[in-house]
């Protein structure tokens, strides 16, 4: 089983309270008038979250992994 990774997802504008209930178990905040959702996901859960954002009609600005860097022996590591 793959480890959970921390991700930050940025959505354009302020998401209304009703829509925020869809992200109840995640950290949600505002940055520069955009909504930022943070949490830990495996790849399947991340894709599910992105699909939910699309189905809610939200404008996805960015999704990025945060808080860790791959180790030197990680086969998915990008060369510098």
N, CA, C and O atoms as a GROMACS GRO file, in nm:
protein
  320
    1UNK      N    1   0.085  -0.119   0.000
    1UNK     CA    2   0.000   0.000   0.000
    1UNK      C    3   0.088   0.124   0.000
    1UNK      O    4   0.184   0.133   0.077
    2UNK      N    5   0.056   0.218  -0.084
    2UNK     CA    6   0.133   0.342  -0.093
    2UNK      C    7   0.101   0.432   0.026
    2UNK      O    8  -0.012   0.434   0.076
    3UNK      N    9   0.202   0.506   0.069
    3UNK     CA   10   0.184   0.599   0.179
    3UNK      C   11   0.097   0.717   0.136
    3UNK      O   12   0.094   0.754   0.018
    4UNK      N   13   0.028   0.774   0.232
    4UNK     CA   14  -0.050   0.893   0.205
    4UNK      C   15   0.045   1.011   0.192
    4UNK      O   16   0.143   1.021   0.267
    5UNK      N   17   0.018   1.097   0.100
    5UNK     CA   18   0.096   1.219   0.079
    5UNK      C   19   0.009   1.338   0.114
    5UNK      O   20  -0.113   1.332   0.101
    6UNK      N   21   0.072   1.446   0.156
    6UNK     CA   22  -0.001   1.569   0.186
    6UNK      C   23  -0.013   1.653   0.060
    6UNK      O   24   0.084   1.670  -0.014
    7UNK      N   25  -0.133   1.704   0.036
    7UNK     CA   26  -0.160   1.786  -0.082
    7UNK      C   27  -0.231   1.914  -0.042
    7UNK      O   28  -0.302   1.919   0.058
    8UNK      N   29  -0.210   2.015  -0.122
    8UNK     CA   30  -0.281   2.141  -0.109
    8UNK      C   31  -0.351   2.167  -0.242
    8UNK      O   32  -0.289   2.163  -0.348
    9UNK      N   33  -0.480   2.193  -0.234
    9UNK     CA   34  -0.562   2.215  -0.354
    9UNK      C   35  -0.617   2.356  -0.344
    9UNK      O   36  -0.680   2.393  -0.245
   10UNK      N   37  -0.594   2.434  -0.447
   10UNK     CA   38  -0.637   2.574  -0.448
   10UNK      C   39  -0.750   2.593  -0.548
   10UNK      O   40  -0.739   2.554  -0.664
   11UNK      N   41  -0.859   2.653  -0.501
   11UNK     CA   42  -0.980   2.675  -0.581
   11UNK      C   43  -1.003   2.826  -0.591
   11UNK      O   44  -0.989   2.898  -0.493
   12UNK      N   45  -1.039   2.872  -0.710
   12UNK     CA   46  -1.062   3.016  -0.733
   12UNK      C   47  -1.179   3.064  -0.649
   12UNK      O   48  -1.285   3.002  -0.646
   13UNK      N   49  -1.160   3.175  -0.581
   13UNK     CA   50  -1.267   3.241  -0.506
   13UNK      C   51  -1.298   3.173  -0.372
   13UNK      O   52  -1.233   3.077  -0.331
   14UNK      N   53  -1.397   3.227  -0.308
   14UNK     CA   54  -1.443   3.174  -0.179
   14UNK      C   55  -1.555   3.073  -0.204
   14UNK      O   56  -1.654   3.103  -0.270
   15UNK      N   57  -1.537   2.955  -0.152
   15UNK     CA   58  -1.638   2.850  -0.166
   15UNK      C   59  -1.744   2.871  -0.058
   15UNK      O   60  -1.710   2.895   0.058
   16UNK      N   61  -1.871   2.862  -0.094
   16UNK     CA   62  -1.979   2.887   0.001
   16UNK      C   63  -1.987   2.776   0.107
   16UNK      O   64  -1.936   2.666   0.087
   17UNK      N   65  -2.052   2.807   0.218
   17UNK     CA   66  -2.060   2.716   0.333
   17UNK      C   67  -2.124   2.581   0.297
   17UNK      O   68  -2.079   2.477   0.346
   18UNK      N   69  -2.226   2.582   0.214
   18UNK     CA   70  -2.292   2.457   0.176
   18UNK      C   71  -2.196   2.366   0.101
   18UNK      O   72  -2.190   2.246   0.129
   19UNK      N   73  -2.121   2.421   0.008
   19UNK     CA   74  -2.024   2.343  -0.069
   19UNK      C   75  -1.910   2.295   0.020
   19UNK      O   76  -1.858   2.185   0.000
   20UNK      N   77  -1.871   2.375   0.119
   20UNK     CA   78  -1.761   2.336   0.209
   20UNK      C   79  -1.791   2.210   0.287
   20UNK      O   80  -1.699   2.143   0.333
   21UNK      N   81  -1.920   2.175   0.303
   21UNK     CA   82  -1.953   2.051   0.374
   21UNK      C   83  -1.900   1.928   0.300
   21UNK      O   84  -1.881   1.823   0.360
   22UNK      N   85  -1.875   1.941   0.171
   22UNK     CA   86  -1.818   1.831   0.092
   22UNK      C   87  -1.674   1.803   0.132
   22UNK      O   88  -1.621   1.696   0.102
   23UNK      N   89  -1.610   1.898   0.200
   23UNK     CA   90  -1.470   1.886   0.240
   23UNK      C   91  -1.458   1.882   0.392
   23UNK      O   92  -1.360   1.930   0.448
   24UNK      N   93  -1.558   1.826   0.460
   24UNK     CA   94  -1.570   1.832   0.605
   24UNK      C   95  -1.449   1.778   0.682
   24UNK      O   96  -1.417   1.832   0.788
   25UNK      N   97  -1.383   1.677   0.634
   25UNK     CA   98  -1.272   1.615   0.707
   25UNK      C   99  -1.136   1.674   0.669
   25UNK      O  100  -1.032   1.619   0.708
   26UNK      N  101  -1.135   1.782   0.596
   26UNK     CA  102  -1.010   1.841   0.547
   26UNK      C  103  -0.992   1.980   0.603
   26UNK      O  104  -1.088   2.045   0.646
   27UNK      N  105  -0.868   2.026   0.604
   27UNK     CA  106  -0.838   2.164   0.647
   27UNK      C  107  -0.872   2.258   0.532
   27UNK      O  108  -0.824   2.239   0.420
   28UNK      N  109  -0.954   2.357   0.559
   28UNK     CA  110  -0.996   2.452   0.456
   28UNK      C  111  -0.966   2.593   0.506
   28UNK      O  112  -0.995   2.626   0.621
   29UNK      N  113  -0.908   2.676   0.420
   29UNK     CA  114  -0.878   2.813   0.456
   29UNK      C  115  -0.882   2.902   0.334
   29UNK      O  116  -0.913   2.857   0.224
   30UNK      N  117  -0.850   3.029   0.355
   30UNK     CA  118  -0.847   3.127   0.246
   30UNK      C  119  -0.706   3.179   0.231
   30UNK      O  120  -0.633   3.198   0.328
   31UNK      N  121  -0.667   3.202   0.106
   31UNK     CA  122  -0.539   3.265   0.075
   31UNK      C  123  -0.560   3.351  -0.048
   31UNK      O  124  -0.597   3.301  -0.155
   32UNK      N  125  -0.537   3.481  -0.034
   32UNK     CA  126  -0.552   3.574  -0.146
   32UNK      C  127  -0.687   3.560  -0.215
   32UNK      O  128  -0.695   3.555  -0.338
   33UNK      N  129  -0.793   3.552  -0.137
   33UNK     CA  130  -0.931   3.542  -0.187
   33UNK      C  131  -0.964   3.409  -0.254
   33UNK      O  132  -1.071   3.395  -0.314
   34UNK      N  133  -0.874   3.312  -0.246
   34UNK     CA  134  -0.900   3.178  -0.300
   34UNK      C  135  -0.916   3.081  -0.184
   34UNK      O  136  -0.864   3.105  -0.075
   35UNK      N  137  -0.986   2.972  -0.208
   35UNK     CA  138  -1.005   2.868  -0.107
   35UNK      C  139  -0.895   2.765  -0.121
   35UNK      O  140  -0.864   2.719  -0.231
   36UNK      N  141  -0.835   2.729  -0.008
   36UNK     CA  142  -0.726   2.630  -0.007
   36UNK      C  143  -0.771   2.512   0.080
   36UNK      O  144  -0.810   2.529   0.195
   37UNK      N  145  -0.763   2.394   0.022
   37UNK     CA  146  -0.800   2.270   0.091
   37UNK      C  147  -0.673   2.188   0.107
   37UNK      O  148  -0.599   2.169   0.010
   38UNK      N  149  -0.647   2.140   0.228
   38UNK     CA  150  -0.528   2.060   0.252
   38UNK      C  151  -0.566   1.929   0.320
   38UNK      O  152  -0.658   1.924   0.402
   39UNK      N  153  -0.495   1.823   0.283
   39UNK     CA  154  -0.521   1.694   0.345
   39UNK      C  155  -0.425   1.590   0.294
   39UNK      O  156  -0.340   1.617   0.209
   40UNK      N  157  -0.439   1.469   0.346
   40UNK     CA  158  -0.355   1.358   0.303
   40UNK      C  159  -0.439   1.262   0.219
   40UNK      O  160  -0.549   1.223   0.257
   41UNK      N  161  -0.383   1.224   0.103
   41UNK     CA  162  -0.454   1.138   0.009
   41UNK      C  163  -0.357   1.038  -0.052
   41UNK      O  164  -0.239   1.066  -0.069
   42UNK      N  165  -0.409   0.919  -0.085
   42UNK     CA  166  -0.334   0.834  -0.176
   42UNK      C  167  -0.375   0.879  -0.317
   42UNK      O  168  -0.458   0.968  -0.332
   43UNK      N  169  -0.318   0.818  -0.419
   43UNK     CA  170  -0.345   0.864  -0.556
   43UNK      C  171  -0.493   0.851  -0.592
   43UNK      O  172  -0.549   0.941  -0.655
   44UNK      N  173  -0.557   0.741  -0.554
   44UNK     CA  174  -0.699   0.722  -0.587
   44UNK      C  175  -0.785   0.829  -0.520
   44UNK      O  176  -0.875   0.884  -0.582
   45UNK      N  177  -0.757   0.858  -0.394
   45UNK     CA  178  -0.835   0.959  -0.322
   45UNK      C  179  -0.812   1.098  -0.379
   45UNK      O  180  -0.905   1.178  -0.386
   46UNK      N  181  -0.689   1.126  -0.420
   46UNK     CA  182  -0.660   1.256  -0.482
   46UNK      C  183  -0.739   1.273  -0.611
   46UNK      O  184  -0.797   1.379  -0.635
   47UNK      N  185  -0.740   1.170  -0.694
   47UNK     CA  186  -0.817   1.178  -0.819
   47UNK      C  187  -0.966   1.192  -0.790
   47UNK      O  188  -1.036   1.264  -0.861
   48UNK      N  189  -1.014   1.124  -0.688
   48UNK     CA  190  -1.154   1.137  -0.648
   48UNK      C  191  -1.187   1.278  -0.602
   48UNK      O  192  -1.293   1.331  -0.634
   49UNK      N  193  -1.094   1.339  -0.527
   49UNK     CA  194  -1.114   1.476  -0.480
   49UNK      C  195  -1.118   1.573  -0.599
   49UNK      O  196  -1.203   1.662  -0.603
   50UNK      N  197  -1.028   1.555  -0.694
   50UNK     CA  198  -1.027   1.642  -0.812
   50UNK      C  199  -1.155   1.625  -0.894
   50UNK      O  200  -1.207   1.723  -0.948
   51UNK      N  201  -1.204   1.504  -0.904
   51UNK     CA  202  -1.329   1.478  -0.977
   51UNK      C  203  -1.447   1.545  -0.904
   51UNK      O  204  -1.536   1.600  -0.968
   52UNK      N  205  -1.447   1.539  -0.770
   52UNK     CA  206  -1.554   1.603  -0.694
   52UNK      C  207  -1.552   1.755  -0.715
   52UNK      O  208  -1.657   1.817  -0.731
   53UNK      N  209  -1.434   1.813  -0.716
   53UNK     CA  210  -1.420   1.957  -0.741
   53UNK      C  211  -1.477   1.991  -0.878
   53UNK      O  212  -1.547   2.091  -0.893
   54UNK      N  213  -1.446   1.909  -0.978
   54UNK     CA  214  -1.499   1.931  -1.112
   54UNK      C  215  -1.651   1.920  -1.113
   54UNK      O  216  -1.720   2.003  -1.172
   55UNK      N  217  -1.704   1.816  -1.048
   55UNK     CA  218  -1.848   1.793  -1.050
   55UNK      C  219  -1.925   1.902  -0.974
   55UNK      O  220  -2.043   1.926  -1.002
   56UNK      N  221  -1.859   1.968  -0.879
   56UNK     CA  222  -1.922   2.079  -0.807
   56UNK      C  223  -1.915   2.209  -0.886
   56UNK      O  224  -1.971   2.311  -0.845
   57UNK      N  225  -1.846   2.206  -1.002
   57UNK     CA  226  -1.835   2.324  -1.085
   57UNK      C  227  -1.737   2.427  -1.032
   57UNK      O  228  -1.746   2.545  -1.067
   58UNK      N  229  -1.643   2.384  -0.948
   58UNK     CA  230  -1.544   2.476  -0.892
   58UNK      C  231  -1.427   2.493  -0.988
   58UNK      O  232  -1.398   2.403  -1.067
   59UNK      N  233  -1.363   2.606  -0.982
   59UNK     CA  234  -1.252   2.639  -1.071
   59UNK      C  235  -1.120   2.603  -1.003
   59UNK      O  236  -1.071   2.678  -0.918
   60UNK      N  237  -1.062   2.488  -1.039
   60UNK     CA  238  -0.936   2.442  -0.983
   60UNK      C  239  -0.821   2.527  -1.035
   60UNK      O  240  -0.803   2.540  -1.156
   61UNK      N  241  -0.744   2.585  -0.944
   61UNK     CA  242  -0.628   2.664  -0.982
   61UNK      C  243  -0.499   2.584  -0.972
   61UNK      O  244  -0.410   2.597  -1.056
   62UNK      N  245  -0.491   2.499  -0.869
   62UNK     CA  246  -0.366   2.428  -0.844
   62UNK      C  247  -0.389   2.310  -0.752
   62UNK      O  248  -0.471   2.317  -0.660
   63UNK      N  249  -0.316   2.203  -0.776
   63UNK     CA  250  -0.310   2.090  -0.683
   63UNK      C  251  -0.163   2.053  -0.674
   63UNK      O  252  -0.100   2.023  -0.776
   64UNK      N  253  -0.109   2.055  -0.553
   64UNK     CA  254   0.034   2.024  -0.540
   64UNK      C  255   0.062   1.947  -0.413
   64UNK      O  256  -0.006   1.962  -0.312
   65UNK      N  257   0.165   1.863  -0.422
   65UNK     CA  258   0.209   1.787  -0.306
   65UNK      C  259   0.293   1.880  -0.219
   65UNK      O  260   0.373   1.958  -0.270
   66UNK      N  261   0.274   1.871  -0.089
   66UNK     CA  262   0.346   1.958   0.003
   66UNK      C  263   0.413   1.877   0.114
   66UNK      O  264   0.376   1.762   0.140
   67UNK      N  265   0.508   1.938   0.177
   67UNK     CA  266   0.562   1.886   0.302
   67UNK      C  267   0.662   1.773   0.296
   67UNK      O  268   0.711   1.733   0.402
   68UNK      N  269   0.694   1.721   0.182
   68UNK     CA  270   0.794   1.614   0.178
   68UNK      C  271   0.867   1.617   0.045
   68UNK      O  272   0.816   1.665  -0.056
   69UNK      N  273   0.987   1.565   0.048
   69UNK     CA  274   1.061   1.549  -0.077
   69UNK      C  275   1.098   1.404  -0.092
   69UNK      O  276   1.124   1.335   0.007
   70UNK      N  277   1.100   1.356  -0.214
   70UNK     CA  278   1.135   1.216  -0.235
   70UNK      C  279   1.279   1.188  -0.194
   70UNK      O  280   1.366   1.274  -0.209
   71UNK      N  281   1.303   1.070  -0.142
   71UNK     CA  282   1.438   1.032  -0.104
   71UNK      C  283   1.520   1.001  -0.229
   71UNK      O  284   1.466   0.982  -0.337
   72UNK      N  285   1.651   0.996  -0.212
   72UNK     CA  286   1.741   0.973  -0.325
   72UNK      C  287   1.718   0.838  -0.391
   72UNK      O  288   1.744   0.823  -0.511
   73UNK      N  289   1.669   0.740  -0.316
   73UNK     CA  290   1.647   0.608  -0.373
   73UNK      C  291   1.504   0.586  -0.420
   73UNK      O  292   1.467   0.474  -0.455
   74UNK      N  293   1.422   0.691  -0.420
   74UNK     CA  294   1.283   0.683  -0.466
   74UNK      C  295   1.282   0.674  -0.619
   74UNK      O  296   1.332   0.764  -0.686
   75UNK      N  297   1.226   0.566  -0.676
   75UNK     CA  298   1.226   0.551  -0.822
   75UNK      C  299   1.145   0.659  -0.892
   75UNK      O  300   1.166   0.682  -1.011
   76UNK      N  301   1.053   0.725  -0.823
   76UNK     CA  302   0.974   0.831  -0.885
   76UNK      C  303   1.038   0.968  -0.871
   76UNK      O  304   0.981   1.068  -0.914
   77UNK      N  305   1.155   0.972  -0.813
   77UNK     CA  306   1.225   1.098  -0.789
   77UNK      C  307   1.269   1.160  -0.922
   77UNK      O  308   1.320   1.090  -1.010
   78UNK      N  309   1.248   1.290  -0.934
   78UNK     CA  310   1.292   1.361  -1.054
   78UNK      C  311   1.436   1.407  -1.035
   78UNK      O  312   1.471   1.459  -0.928
   79UNK      N  313   1.519   1.389  -1.135
   79UNK     CA  314   1.657   1.437  -1.123
   79UNK      C  315   1.661   1.588  -1.118
   79UNK      O  316   1.576   1.656  -1.176
   80UNK      N  317   1.760   1.641  -1.048
   80UNK     CA  318   1.775   1.788  -1.036
   80UNK      C  319   1.863   1.843  -1.143
   80UNK      O  320   1.887   1.963  -1.148
   0.00000   0.00000   0.00000
